């Protein structure tokens, strides 16, 4: 039996997400081994899995610090026993007050956030003062991705200069996400990473003389293998716990295994050479082109022609041998947003579904 086949497949609905427990555990251990067991150098991103049991599995393996994008993701990490959670998404609107409530609700977890402008610094400091609390924060730097963060220059200098006056904020360090760097060649990618960190390292050295225990949290999965070469950087991989087809093709030096697959079934054979699956773009991340959404591992010589909300239309060579009800297993091209489309996942152990885990943090609000 192939590793992905499920003996009790009749208990697995489709389209749905399935998680192979042993492969996930192996990925977690590989991630730890890449930092030589020094788990304090890891701050995995919760956005990929969004599942309390998965976060708890990392905590049980000795990983205690996590990164999140939403209050919900931070909440499940705190519930799982995280020591520290960084919400690496600048808080605006009602999220700021929710963040303060999160801090009060989970006092055993040190919750922090990022800031990239003076207005946010002042607002967070004012709200913290009103609650008589101290809030930890990191400066979010933009070193080339141009999605968030503050660039090097006068604005950054001014922001740093204003930190001592923010008495209810505790400056913990720098945060950088360089997700724009995903060259297939590791040497080329690593060169680009270090080129983008020249100014970062200079700033860090300067701040180390003023801020005790300052931290540098850097990158995601694509640049994970670069940042772990620098012992003072804390790396933030996320995708590698589940892995996906996209990174498997690009990150050749990272030896992780696909642990989360999509299960889909043939629901129609509308015309010769064409089969229709129950896998529409509501079930797999649709942000990429049609040829980069899912890769079926038990089907050869096919082409995904189109997707609508609940249908996926395939052109196949072995049309006559395929039957309505046949099961296909697919590796998503991008696992993170694919997980976010599902309420739950089936846990597979020894080729059998053994339980169901809720993908709790796909909800924008859990308790807070």
N, C-alpha and C positions, 0 to 999 in steps of 0.2 A: 504494500500500500504506500502511495506517495505521501510525503509529509503533510500535505495540505488537505488530503481527502478526509471527509468526516463520515464516520460509520453511521451515526444516527442523524444523517442529513435531513431526514423528514421532520426533525424537531427544530430545524433552522429555517426560519421564514426568509423570503427574499423580496426585494433586495435588502441586504443587511450586512453589517460589519461583524467579522469574526476575528478573535485574537488568540494566537497560538502562544500559550503561557510559557512554554519552555524557551521559545525563541525570544520572547520579550525579556525573560530573565537573563538569557545569554547576552542580549544587547546591553542590558544594565551592567552586567559584569565586565563586558568589553569596554564600556565607557569608563568604568572605574579603573580598569587595568591600564588604560591609556594615560591616566594621571598617576600611575604607580601606587594606587591605593590611597592617595591623598585626596579624599573626598571633599575636603575643605576648599579644594580648587575647582569644584563643580557647583554650578547653579543652574540645573536643567530647567528648561522652559516648560511650563505646564500646558501651554496652549495647544500642543500636539495631542495630548491624551485626554485632558479634561475629565479624568476619571479618578475618583478617590482611591480605589483599590490599586491603581497603577502607581499613584503617588506614594501610597503606603508601602508598596513593594520596594520603591527606591529608598524610603526611610528605613525600612527593615534591612536594606543592603548597606546602610551607613551614610546615605546622602541626606543632608538635613537642610540645605539651603536651596531655594527655588526662585525662579523668575515667573512672572505672570503678566498677562495683558489686561485682565479684567478683575473686578472685585470678586466675582464668583470663583475664578481660578485661584485667587489668593485664599479665599475662604476654605476651599477643599484642601489646599495644602496645609493650612493651619490646623484643620480638623485631623489631618493625617499625621500631625506631629512635627511639622516643619519648625526649625529653629528660627529661620529668617525667610521672609518672602519679599522680593522686590517687585513692585508693580511698575513695569517698564513701559508705561503708557501715561503720558502727562494727564493729570486729572483736571477736569473742568466741570462746571455746572454742579449738579447734585452729587456727582461722584466724589467731590472733595469731602462733603459731610458724611457720605457713606464710608469713605476711607477712615475718617476719624472714629466712626462707630466700629469699624472692623478692628482697629487698634484696641478699643475698649473691650470688645467681645472676646478677643483672643490674646490676653496679656502674656501668655507663655511664648508667643511667636513675635519676633521683632519684625514689624512690617514697615517697609520703607517705600519711597516713590522717587520719581525723577523730576527734575526741573530744568528748563532750558531758557527761561526768561525772567526778568526782574518782577513783572507783574505777578506771576505765579508764586515766586518766592515770597513776595509781600502778602499775598492772599493766604497762603498756607501758614505763614508765621502768625498772621492775625487770628486765624481760626484756632491755631494751636494755643495761642495765648488766652483766648476766650475760654478754652477748655482746661487751661493750666496743665498742659502736657508738652512734652518734647517730641518732635517728629524727626525721624531720620530721613535724609534725602541724598540723592546722587545728582551730580550735574550730568545731563545728557549731552554728549558731544556729537556733532555732525562732522565726520571726517571723509565725506564723499558720497554717502548714499542719498543725501538731500531729501529725506523723508521726515526726519525729526531731529531735534538736537540743535545746539548752538555752535556756530562756526568759530574758529579761532579769530581773534581780533578784538576791537575795542568793546563790543557788547559782552564778550566773555570776560574780559578783564574787569569791566564794570560790575558784572554779576558776582564775580569772585570777591570784589572789593566790598560788596554790600552784605556778604554772608555774616561777618562778625556782628552786624547790627540786628540780625534776625535771631533774637535770644531764645526763641522757642523752637528753633530748628537746629539739628545736629548734622553737620556736613560729613558724610561717610566716604565719599569718593567720586569716581568717574564711571560713567556708563557709555559704552559705544556699541552700536550694532552695525556691522559692515556686511550686511546681507547682499550688497550689490556685487560682491566678489565671489564668483563661483566658476572660475576658469577650470577646465577639465584637468589641466596640468597642475599638479600640486606645486611644483617649483615656481611656475608663473603666478599662481594664486598667492603663494606664500610671499613672493617678492612684492606683490601689490599690497598685501596686508601690512608688511613691515614698512613699506613706503608711506602708507597712510598713518602709521603710528609714530613717525619721527617726532612730530610736534606733540603728540600725546605723551610720549615718554619724557620729553623735556618738561612739560607741564607737571607731570606726576612727580618728577624729581624735585621740582620747585615746591610743590605742595607738601611733599614728605617732610620738609623742614619746618612746616607750620602745623600740619594736621597729623596727630598721632594715629597710627594704624590705618592710614588711608588705603582704600581698596580700588582696584581697577577691574571692572566687570566688562568682559569683551566678547563680542561675536555671537554667532549661532552655530548651527551644525556645519555649514560650508567652511567656516574658518576655524573650527574647533581644533583641527590638527595643527594649525599654525599657532594659535594662542597657548596651547599647552606646552609649547617649546619654551615659553617665557614663564619662569617659575612664579613671578609676582602677579600674573594675570589669573583671574577667575573666569573660567569658560562657561558658556551657556548653551550647550547643545539641547535640542528638544526632539527633533524628528528622529534621531537615531534610536530612540526607545522603541518606536514602531517601524521606522524606515519606510522608504517608498521607492517607486520606479524612477522618479526624477533624479533623486540624489544618488541612486545606485549607478546611474549612467554617468554622472558627473564626477562624483567623489570616489575615484578609483582606489585611493589609498585607505579608505574607511571600510572596514570589513564587517559591516553590520548585516543582519538578515531581515528580510520582510517578515514582520510578525503580525501584521494586521492586513486582512484581505477582505474583498467584497465577494459576497455570494449572490449570484444572480441565476435566473432560470429562463429558458426559452418559453415564451408565451404564444408565439405564432410563427408560422412559415408562410407568409403572405404570397410569395411568388418564388419561382425557382431561383436558387442562389442566394436568397435573402432569408434571414431569421431575425426575429424581434425578441429582445430581452426585456425584462422588467427593470432595467437599469437606465433610468433617465437622468437628467442633470440635477434632479433633486436628491440624488443618491451618491453622486461622485462629483468632486470639485470640477466645475465647468469653466474655470477662468482661462484655461489654456485652449489651444486649438484642438479640434476634434481628434487628431492623431496623438494627442498627449493628454489623455484623461485616464485610461485604464489599460493594463496589459494582462491579457488572459493567459494563464500558465498551463491550462489543459486544453488549449485550442490552437491549432496552427493554420497559417494561410488564411487570414481573415482581414477585413478592413471595417472599422467602425465608420459607417457612412453618415449617420446623423443621430442626434438625441433630441427628444422633447422632454416634457416634464417627467413622464413615467415610462418612456420607451427608449430603447437603444436599438438601432437598426444596423445589423451586421451583414456584410457580403462575405460569404463563405464558399470554400471549394467543395467540402464534403457535405453538401446540403442534404443529400438523400439519407445519410447515416445519422443525422441529427434529428432528435425527436422533441416534440413539445414536452416540456417538463425537465429536459436535461439541465444539469447544473454546471455552471462555469464559475471558476475561481479567478478573481482579478486583483492585480496589484495596482492601487491608485497611483497616478503620476504624482499627485500632491496629497499626502495623507492628512495634513493638518486641517484644511477646510472640509475634507471628506468626513473626518470624524465629527465635525461640527454639524453635519447634516443628519446625524443619527442620534436617537434617544438612548440606545443601549448597544452593547456588543455581546456576542456569545463567546464565552471562554472555552477554548479547545485544549484538552489535555489527552495525550495518547490517542489522538484521532477521534475523540468523542467530545461532544458538547457536554460540559459538566455544570455550568452555571451561567448566569447572566449578570453583567455589571452595567449599572446606569452611567451614562455619560453626563453626569450631573452638571458640570460647569459649561455645557453648551447653553444653558439658561443664563440670561443676562443678570438675573437676580435669584439667589437661593434664599437666604435669610436676611441679608443685609442690603 
